[in-house]
Amino acid sequence: MDKFVVRGGNPLLGTIKVSGAKNSALPCMAAAILTEDEVILENIPQVQDIETERKLLTSMGAEVQLGYGRAQHRTHIKCAILSDPVAKYEIVKTMRASSLVLGPLIARTGIARVAMPGGCAIGGRPIDLHIKGLEAMGATITQDHGYLEARTDRLRGAHIVFDKITVTGTEDLLMAATLAEGETLFENCAREPEVTDLATLLIAMGANIEGAGTSTIRVQGVARLHGARHRINPDRIEAGTFLMAGAITGGDLNVDCCEPAHLGSLIAKLEQCGVRIDVGKDNIRVRSGGQLTASDITTEEYPGFPTDMQAQFMALATQAEGTTTVTENIFENRFMHVQELIRMGANITVSGRTATIRGKTSLQSAAVMCSDLRASASLVLAALVADGESILDRVYHMDRGYERLEEKLRGVGAQIRRMGDVFGKK
Ligand code: UD1
């Protein structure tokens, strides 16, 4: 297993570029299932989750070409024949977002077999709302041997009110509704930019959708969708992680190729912490003299403060003067990074869904373990200001969602390198 070796102390200076959003790319790749024609997606990030989705689609019979570098991170997907409409457990267990194929598969082929995702590090994460929605659209769903099987002659439009706001649930059912007979009205939808990005692709494929990006979405089903070309949005979570990296190291960093409009809650919070932010058209400059003040956060659905930035913000809070409270409202068990930050010298206590961070504490280097994607990013941020050399184990979590993180950070002055396992295990 690869490790990162990080030596703290350098302020980050210069320009760092943001890649395409993994959480947009995953549903957009699944959307290709809805048509026999070719779908071309640009600005696909080169991360492990995308490779997993490629495997998932090819295992069903799709042709997927992924090209990076000169090919501008472009993927060509053609689902002319879906000979095996099954999402196998071996793939689903490594990536929960595999359940995004459920809606498009049943809409296109009338049958879908998808392994049920197991538990994961940040809580139970059920998919009951995906199932409930498909049943309301006329699918019959059965469960056997750890798989869900959905069948229908043709989905029909329905009125679906989500009991709880779910991002992939909204995306999954939105895709299903594009090919259903008649109108589907969704209420209490997720408003995340990734939902809007997916809807933009679906509309380019011939879908009839109104209201994406608001909590009410209306879809008029069509008989067939066609191919399209679409450019994936910049990754707002990667951009946010870089803003935090600039702020925590007392740097002067230009975060380029991002979409500032998607980062409102984060920018406001950093300003409250005393960080200087200058917003451009597609870049954000972050400057900090290292003098940070405490400011509380509560994670919320978009446009609130994202749960995917909570762990990174907690690393920042260890360097702020005063007491910060961090309340996690979206997922249970999303404080896995706390114990590792404490091992580096942070003063954090947790009570239920709230963590209290008392700063400022000087962090010490340590050997620490990455437990999930965003927790890993929080440990990198802490290591960038710790005294001495930290070793981060299990960086495969990071590789699921951050493209060449160590190279990008090295380019702006961080001392970080990847170390392969001496025994050659991946
Ligand atoms: C997506 C993102 C993830 C982010 C999360 C919240 C992708 C691939 N992943 O995950 O990075 O952290 O949104 O912004 O886009 N829930 C149910 N039943 C369901 C579905 C969800 O109870 O059927 C609950 C979950 O347990 C959780 C909450 O709803 O408490 C929100 O989850 P959801 O928005 O679905 O997260 P994901 O879409 O899995």
Boltz pocket constraint, residues with backbone or C-beta under 6 A from the ligand:
constraints:
  - pocket:
      binder: B
      contacts: [[A, 22], [A, 23], [A, 26], [A, 96], [A, 97], [A, 123], [A, 124], [A, 125], [A, 126], [A, 127], [A, 128], [A, 129], [A, 130], [A, 164], [A, 165], [A, 166], [A, 167], [A, 168], [A, 169], [A, 194], [A, 307], [A, 308], [A, 329], [A, 330], [A, 331], [A, 332]]
      max_distance: 6.0
